[in-house]
């Protein structure tokens, strides 16, 4: 559900942290042969190591591992991401393009073109959600607001579109929504208005 996170354990002992508005499914014979999962949304996997392949399917993208820890993000309308914390993974697209990731690397797959791009990242930026920490590192306001909307199950309208490209670097652990919005207001000189329960608007001048 929106605004809720869940830690679950698969039949093979793998731990899965599900982010807000995310779900997984797998067949009843999951542990017998190949371990295969279908993911919608975002999840962090800490995979129990054994000889059976562990595969995550996410909208045409396939991530294959044996024993490792990694994050998969697959949300409608956004580029897909796989971020590796430890171990090794192979990421394949529906067009049979593939890349092998090393720890602290991320692959981004364009939903428009299917292009795969690998890069070095600070994995905390992409995995800290499982520890109830919002971590923004030169994140655009547009992207940060999307995360906040899912995190707190609210709607936030950016009245001045130019504000969407402002960037923010900040970290919030178990903070109530009011504190996060007050911090954004101070850091980016914004005007934040509560329209009604669960709905806010943001306005201000474009960032320099």
Secondary structure, DSSP 8 states (H G I E B T S, - for coil): -TT--EEEE-TTS-EEEE-TT-EEE--TTTTTSSEEEEEEEEEEEE---SSS-EEEEETTEEEEESS-EEEEEE-TTS-EEEEEEES-EEEE-TTS-EEEE-TTEEEEE-TTT--EEEEE--HHHHHGGGGTEEEEEEEEHHHHHHHHHHHHT-EEEESSGGGGG-EEEEEEES--HHHHHHHHHHHHT-EEEEEETTEEEEE-----
